[in-house]
Amino acid sequence: MTIGQNIRIIRKKRGLTQEKLGKLCGMTGGAISSYENGVTIPKRRVVEKLAQALGLPPDKLTADTVPDVSAGTAVQPARASDGLLYDGVLAVLKELYGIVEGKVIVGSGSSRKYYVVRQIPGDFILYERDIDAIVRSAKASMSPIVEYMRGVRRQEVRSYDRGIEYQRSSETAGADAG
């Protein structure tokens, strides 16, 4: 789950409105809404304020499972371990395209999230399943990239180690000569 989803679930379980939580944290209800809808990703200090106001350690807001505050157990999220990666994808979209607005369609007993990407010319929509697909793609491409880097860095480490060994042997030879 995303940090915004965690904030919303825990806020509601605590019986707080966005306005009330905002006041407890020294911010507006609109700011809370922005975090919950994924429009803005809260910085670490904000997460600490939110966690304090909600009576939880900060890591509970950033966790991939949401604590069941009534029973003390964890509720499995819909998107198990991808919450931070999901937030990262949204952050990259904002960096690349500028404005990314989180929206929610509320229907009979359910809701569906989507994002409006504001771009000139032509805004476009990304549904939650689209973001999930980007997350899956990022995860799938990560292993081959890391393996490549691992091979390159392994060679760099060997070169670096040889340089240190050469430097040590030069220092030792200089000390023996003096």
C-alpha positions in Angstrom: 0.0 0.0 0.0 1.1 3.6 -0.5 1.8 5.9 2.4 -1.3 7.9 1.4 -3.5 4.8 1.6 -2.0 4.0 5.0 -2.7 7.5 6.2 -6.3 7.4 5.1 -7.0 4.0 6.6 -5.5 4.8 9.9 -7.0 8.3 10.1 -10.5 6.8 9.5 -9.9 4.0 12.1 -9.0 6.8 14.6 -12.2 8.6 13.7 -10.5 11.7 12.4 -11.5 13.9 9.5 -8.8 15.3 7.2 -9.3 18.7 8.8 -8.9 17.4 12.4 -5.7 15.4 11.5 -4.4 18.5 9.7 -4.9 20.6 12.7 -3.1 18.1 14.9 -0.1 18.2 12.5 -0.1 22.0 12.0 -1.3 21.8 8.3 -4.5 22.0 6.4 -7.0 19.3 5.6 -6.2 19.9 2.0 -2.6 18.9 2.6 -3.8 15.6 4.2 -6.1 15.0 1.2 -3.1 15.6 -1.1 -1.0 13.0 0.8 -3.9 10.5 0.9 -4.6 10.8 -2.8 -1.0 10.5 -3.8 -0.9 14.0 -5.2 2.0 14.8 -2.8 4.4 12.5 -1.1 5.1 13.6 2.4 8.6 14.3 3.5 10.1 12.5 6.5 9.3 15.3 9.0 5.7 15.3 7.8 5.5 11.5 8.2 6.8 11.9 11.8 4.2 14.6 12.6 1.4 12.4 11.0 2.5 9.3 12.9 2.7 11.2 16.2 -0.8 12.6 15.7 -2.1 9.1 14.8 -0.3 7.6 17.8 1.9 5.3 15.8 5.6 4.9 15.0 6.5 6.5 11.6 7.5 3.1 10.1 3.8 2.0 10.4 2.8 4.7 7.9 5.5 3.7 5.4 5.0 -0.1 5.9 3.6 -2.2 3.2 0.9 -3.5 5.5 -1.5 -1.4 7.5 -1.7 -2.0 11.2 -5.2 -3.0 12.4 -5.2 -0.5 15.2 -8.1 -2.1 16.9 -6.7 -5.7 17.1 -3.0 -5.0 16.9 -2.5 -7.2 13.8 -1.6 -6.3 10.2 -4.0 -6.2 7.3 -2.5 -7.5 4.0 -2.6 -4.8 1.4 -3.8 -5.2 -2.1 -0.3 -4.5 -3.5 1.9 -6.4 -1.0 5.4 -4.9 -1.1 5.2 -2.3 -3.7 4.0 0.8 -1.7 7.3 2.7 -1.8 7.9 1.8 -5.4 4.4 2.9 -6.3 5.0 6.3 -4.6 8.4 6.5 -6.4 6.7 6.0 -9.8 4.3 8.8 -9.0 7.2 11.0 -7.9 9.0 10.3 -11.2 5.9 11.0 -13.2 5.6 14.4 -11.4 9.3 15.1 -12.2 8.9 14.2 -15.9 5.4 15.7 -16.6 4.9 18.3 -13.9 1.4 18.0 -12.4 0.0 14.6 -11.5 -3.4 14.8 -9.7 -4.7 11.9 -7.8 -8.5 11.4 -8.2 -11.0 8.9 -6.9 -14.2 7.7 -8.5 -16.6 6.8 -5.8 -19.4 4.4 -6.8 -21.8 2.1 -5.2 -19.8 0.7 -2.3 -16.4 0.9 -4.0 -14.0 3.5 -5.2 -11.4 3.5 -8.0 -8.3 5.7 -8.2 -6.8 7.3 -11.2 -4.3 10.1 -12.0 -4.7 13.0 -14.3 -1.3 14.0 -15.8 -1.4 17.6 -16.8 0.7 18.2 -19.9 0.7 20.8 -22.7 -0.6 19.9 -25.2 -3.1 17.3 -24.0 -3.7 15.9 -20.5 -4.0 12.2 -20.1 -5.2 9.7 -17.5 -3.3 6.9 -15.9 -5.4 4.4 -13.9 -4.2 2.6 -10.8 -3.6 -0.5 -12.9 -1.4 1.5 -15.2 0.8 2.6 -12.3 0.9 -1.0 -11.1 2.1 -2.0 -14.6 4.9 0.6 -14.4 5.8 -0.8 -11.0 6.0 -4.4 -12.3 8.0 -3.2 -15.3 10.5 -1.4 -13.0 10.8 -4.4 -10.8 11.4 -6.7 -13.8 14.0 -4.5 -15.3 15.9 -4.0 -12.1 17.6 -7.4 -11.8 19.3 -7.3 -15.2 20.5 -3.8 -14.6 21.9 -4.6 -11.2 23.6 -7.7 -12.5 25.3 -5.7 -15.2 26.4 -3.1 -12.6 27.5 -5.8 -10.3 29.9 -7.1 -13.0 31.2 -3.6 -13.8 31.6 -2.7 -10.1 33.4 -5.9 -9.3 36.0 -5.0 -11.9 36.3 -1.5 -10.4 36.8 -3.0 -6.9 39.6 -5.3 -8.3 41.2 -2.2 -9.9 40.8 -0.2 -6.8 42.2 -3.0 -4.6 45.2 -3.4 -6.9 45.8 0.3 -6.7 45.9 0.2 -2.9 48.2 -2.8 -3.0 50.5 -1.0 -5.4 50.5 2.1 -3.1 51.2 -0.1 0.0 54.1 -1.9 -1.7 55.6 1.4 -2.9 55.4 2.9 0.7 56.9 -0.3 2.1 59.7 -0.2 -0.5 60.4 3.5 0.3 60.5 2.8 4.0 63.0 -0.1 3.5 65.2 2.1 1.4 65.3 4.9 3.9 
